[in-house]
């Protein structure tokens, strides 16, 4: 699970995150939504240990990302909104590199890479250099790398951007399978109809503050998530 308690992040006098608190439980697909610049990516990068923060605590399965970052990162897979991969590597080299980092055994590694490369239809591109791939193909490589080490916590920033319809469908199916196995999924998205259908809980952030959080039913009531979001953003 992910527990975020009173997290504040400042850039000079500006608060990019202002006393943010909520929890993402096991067996849960949690959507994080807000307009551009609201603080979504800042919080995600704080959760995964890319950005520091000024106040508060972030716990990953009971461990502090500040006090025990390596232990936390061993349980996390992070897929950023812009897959900045090592351009000079072949796709398979990058995926193997990630598996090495997470100490994935050879048998499990080969099984998972085969499974996800076939699912995302990139088996024939594994020996291509990353710089030769399109944005969508790079996103698929990032997803295969993230999923190949069987993370307990999957964190994604706009994971559906650049993916073709089949890859979007497959990613949603993988997310559903993961929560059945007791894993935790937290992701940001601007595709509100997908979030509404896929997620069990949602948080809405505006100017660094959480303005609504709860189960999908609690947040949207009898309205669509899109309508609720637009009303809260006024």
Secondary structure as the mmCIF struct_conf table of DSSP 4:
data_model
#
loop_
_struct_conf.conf_type_id
_struct_conf.id
_struct_conf.beg_label_comp_id
_struct_conf.beg_label_asym_id
_struct_conf.beg_label_seq_id
_struct_conf.end_label_comp_id
_struct_conf.end_label_asym_id
_struct_conf.end_label_seq_id
STRN STRN1 UNK A 2 UNK A 11
TURN_TY1_P TURN_TY1_P1 UNK A 12 UNK A 13
STRN STRN2 UNK A 14 UNK A 24
TURN_TY1_P TURN_TY1_P2 UNK A 26 UNK A 27
STRN STRN3 UNK A 28 UNK A 33
TURN_TY1_P TURN_TY1_P3 UNK A 36 UNK A 37
BEND BEND1 UNK A 38 UNK A 39
HELX_RH_AL_P HELX_RH_AL_P1 UNK A 40 UNK A 47
TURN_TY1_P TURN_TY1_P4 UNK A 48 UNK A 49
BEND BEND2 UNK A 50 UNK A 51
BEND BEND3 UNK A 54 UNK A 54
STRN STRN4 UNK A 55 UNK A 60
TURN_TY1_P TURN_TY1_P5 UNK A 61 UNK A 62
STRN STRN5 UNK A 63 UNK A 64
TURN_TY1_P TURN_TY1_P6 UNK A 65 UNK A 67
HELX_RH_AL_P HELX_RH_AL_P2 UNK A 69 UNK A 73
TURN_TY1_P TURN_TY1_P7 UNK A 74 UNK A 75
STRN STRN6 UNK A 76 UNK A 79
BEND BEND4 UNK A 81 UNK A 82
TURN_TY1_P TURN_TY1_P8 UNK A 87 UNK A 88
BEND BEND5 UNK A 89 UNK A 89
STRN STRN7 UNK A 90 UNK A 90
HELX_RH_AL_P HELX_RH_AL_P3 UNK A 91 UNK A 101
TURN_TY1_P TURN_TY1_P9 UNK A 102 UNK A 103
HELX_RH_AL_P HELX_RH_AL_P4 UNK A 106 UNK A 119
TURN_TY1_P TURN_TY1_P10 UNK A 120 UNK A 121
HELX_RH_3T_P HELX_RH_3T_P1 UNK A 123 UNK A 125
TURN_TY1_P TURN_TY1_P11 UNK A 126 UNK A 127
BEND BEND6 UNK A 128 UNK A 128
STRN STRN8 UNK A 129 UNK A 129
HELX_RH_3T_P HELX_RH_3T_P2 UNK A 130 UNK A 132
BEND BEND7 UNK A 133 UNK A 133
HELX_RH_AL_P HELX_RH_AL_P5 UNK A 135 UNK A 147
TURN_TY1_P TURN_TY1_P12 UNK A 148 UNK A 150
BEND BEND8 UNK A 152 UNK A 152
STRN STRN9 UNK A 153 UNK A 157
BEND BEND9 UNK A 158 UNK A 158
TURN_TY1_P TURN_TY1_P13 UNK A 159 UNK A 162
HELX_RH_AL_P HELX_RH_AL_P6 UNK A 165 UNK A 180
TURN_TY1_P TURN_TY1_P14 UNK A 181 UNK A 182
STRN STRN10 UNK A 184 UNK A 188
BEND BEND10 UNK A 190 UNK A 190
HELX_RH_AL_P HELX_RH_AL_P7 UNK A 192 UNK A 198
BEND BEND11 UNK A 200 UNK A 200
STRN STRN11 UNK A 201 UNK A 206
TURN_TY1_P TURN_TY1_P15 UNK A 207 UNK A 208
STRN STRN12 UNK A 209 UNK A 215
HELX_RH_AL_P HELX_RH_AL_P8 UNK A 216 UNK A 220
TURN_TY1_P TURN_TY1_P16 UNK A 221 UNK A 222
BEND BEND12 UNK A 223 UNK A 223
HELX_RH_AL_P HELX_RH_AL_P9 UNK A 225 UNK A 232
TURN_TY1_P TURN_TY1_P17 UNK A 233 UNK A 233
#
